[in-house]
Amino acid sequence: VELLNGPNGWEIPVRRSKIPGYDLRAWLRMPHAFHFSAGRGQTDFVLIPVHQKADYGREDYSGFRAAEARELTEALPRTIQKLRDQDFIVMGRLGQKHSEPSTRIFEQAGLSDANGEDQEAFLTVDREARRVVPTLALIRAFVTSNQPELGDTGFEVFDIDQLSEIGMNEEYYYSRVSDYLPCVLTVRVMADDD
């Protein structure tokens, strides 16, 4: 694919409100929109990589993530107008599970959770088994549900045993690369409809 709008993308105009009940403002990591095309007249889409606030210890930040989701979805019409595209993928660290309140907010905005089955992508060390194992479904991809290019989107988390296919064992990957397994989102390449 070709990046259409530059290496820094477009900073989405979210409000960054002070969230009631939390001592933080929303969007510590500002969301940016990157516009891609599969070729002239072919599928194009807007990718918004996101890293929302994680839960720490016993503190539940699901309400905080819901407030962030609300701010992001409120900014989507302006983003659509700016980039002139209806095909959106909001992907990244987006909540603990599908049942989280932020999921409903994204769905009310016309996006569907491609990881609705809660495939686990976050890695932790199982000390008893002395092995790195996936434990939480923290990676999600919300896609525009009424667009044909994204309608049958497939979402897959690498199985930890598949790391050998990319030349790594689980310990090396976990200690040197990431504590998240690679995730793949499939998008249809077809004649563009917007």
TIDREN-526436 format. One record per residue (C-alpha): residue in one letter; z, x, y. Coordinates in steps of 0.001 Angstrom, whole numbers, padded with zeros to 6 digits, always signed. Layout:
N
AZXY/...
***
This chain:
194
V+000000+000000+000000/E-000447+000996+003623/L+002351+000853+006191/L+001036-001108+009174/N+003801-000755+011747/G+004994+002859+011848/P+007594+004932+009989/N+010612+003390+011746/G+009494-000191+011327/W+010610-002839+013796/E+014312-003331+014506/I+015114-006953+013808/P+016907-008576+016761/V+020128-009613+015015/R+023105-010431+017246/R+025681-008046+015686/S+028487-010559+016328/K+032176-009876+015799/I+032852-011739+012550/P+035997-013939+012622/G+038584-012770+010083/Y+037174-009231+009916/D+037769-006279+012213/L+034066-005381+012299/R+030817-006369+013900/A+027946-007514+011724/W+025174-005143+010762/L+026710-001693+010747/R+023300-000692+009372/M+020666-002417+011499/P+017914-004143+009510/H+014342-003034+010192/A+011107-004727+009146/F+008285-002705+007575/H+004869-004373+007338/F+002695-003335+004378/S-000829-004205+003244/A-002502-003770-000138/G-005871-003458+001652/R-008161-005303+004012/G-007979-009029+003301/Q-005478-008465+000483/T-001779-009182+000103/D+000404-008062+002956/F+004155-008461+003215/V+007166-007560+005312/L+009894-005549+003585/I+013369-005598+005097/P+015605-003034+003343/V+019247-004060+003725/H+022630-002540+002937/Q+025356-005099+003551/K+029108-004467+003656/A+030619-003820+000245/D+033948-005125-001055/Y+036662-002486-000947/G+039664-002533-003229/R+040927-006084-003171/E+039272-007026+000103/D+036553-009655-000284/Y+033734-009293+002236/S+031604-012180+000947/G+032310-014156+004142/F+031234-011164+006197/R+027989-010863+004201/A+027385-014595+004695/A+027706-014178+008469/E+025253-011264+008320/A+022840-013353+006238/R+023046-016130+008834/E+022251-013698+011669/L+019326-012201+009750/T+017807-015554+008799/E+018160-016764+012402/A+016110-013706+013479/L+013322-014278+010920/P+011222-016665+013079/R+011022-014010+015798/T+010147-011416+013157/I+007386-013681+011777/Q+006021-014103+015302/K+006142-010344+016001/L+004509-009222+012731/R+002327-012328+012189/D+003175-012610+008507/Q+004958-015218+006368/D+005535-013038+003271/F+009039-011576+003410/I+011094-009466+001029/V+014716-008829+001966/M+015852-006266-000601/G+018788-003958-001142/R+022576-004088-001364/L+023037-007829-000887/G+026212-009128-002486/Q+028150-009091-005706/K+026538-012053-007479/H+024055-014882-007151/S+026852-017428-006542/E+027938-015687-003334/P+027740-017792-000097/S+025089-015484+001425/T+022665-016493-001349/R+022788-020130-000224/I+022084-019059+003362/F+019004-017062+002316/E+017837-019946+000111/Q+018253-022481+002957/A+015948-020220+004995/G+013214-020521+002322/L+013946-017319+000368/S+014673-017178-003352/D+016834-014647-005194/A+014591-012617-007515/N+017767-011288-009196/G+019234-014727-009775/E+020202-013651-013286/D+022568-010998-011860/Q+021001-007978-013566/E+023517-005165-013134/A+022360-002125-011150/F+025551-000456-009844/L+026812+002407-011997/T+030406+003361-012734/V+032045+005742-015176/D+033606+004120-018238/R+036373+006647-018886/E+037176+005350-022373/A+033574+005508-023548/R+032974+008675-021473/R+029725+007227-020308/V+028081+005950-017131/V+027478+002199-017387/P+025992-000506-015125/T+028695-002910-013930/L+027708-005026-010916/A+024581-006885-009800/L+024596-005500-006269/I+020848-005120-005772/R+018962-008275-004855/A+015558-009182-003530/F+015163-012401-001569/V+011499-013356-001293/T+009627-016087+000562/S+009529-018805-002065/N+006517-020764-000779/Q+004051-017860-000634/P+001710-017320-003631/E+001888-013500-003406/L+005645-013674-003941/G+005946-016908-005943/D+006029-015269-009374/T+007839-012143-008256/G+009330-010172-011099/F+012574-008254-010611/E+013702-005653-013113/V+016554-003169-013207/F+015906-000033-015231/D+017911+000062-018410/I+020158+003109-018247/D+018450+004470-021368/Q+015104+004354-019506/L+016268+007186-017242/S+015039+009613-019885/E+011509+008278-019209/I+011732+009711-015693/G+013172+012992-016960/M+016893+012453-016358/N+019988+011813-018363/E+022578+009337-017091/E+025170+011934-016037/Y+022682+013931-013958/Y+021244+010775-012376/Y+024707+009424-011489/S+026073+012694-010076/R+022942+013961-008287/V+020678+011015-007491/S+022393+007639-007080/D+025105+005299-008273/Y+022458+002541-008446/L+019818+002193-011138/P+016179+001997-009968/C+014953-001559-009438/V+011357-002762-009521/L+010000-005790-007683/T+006524-006977-008671/V+004257-008488-006001/R+000859-010102-006682/V-002155-008457-005063/M-004622-011188-004138/A-006606-012514-001188/D-004198-012798+001731/D-003446-016371+002788/D-001750-015852+006160/
***
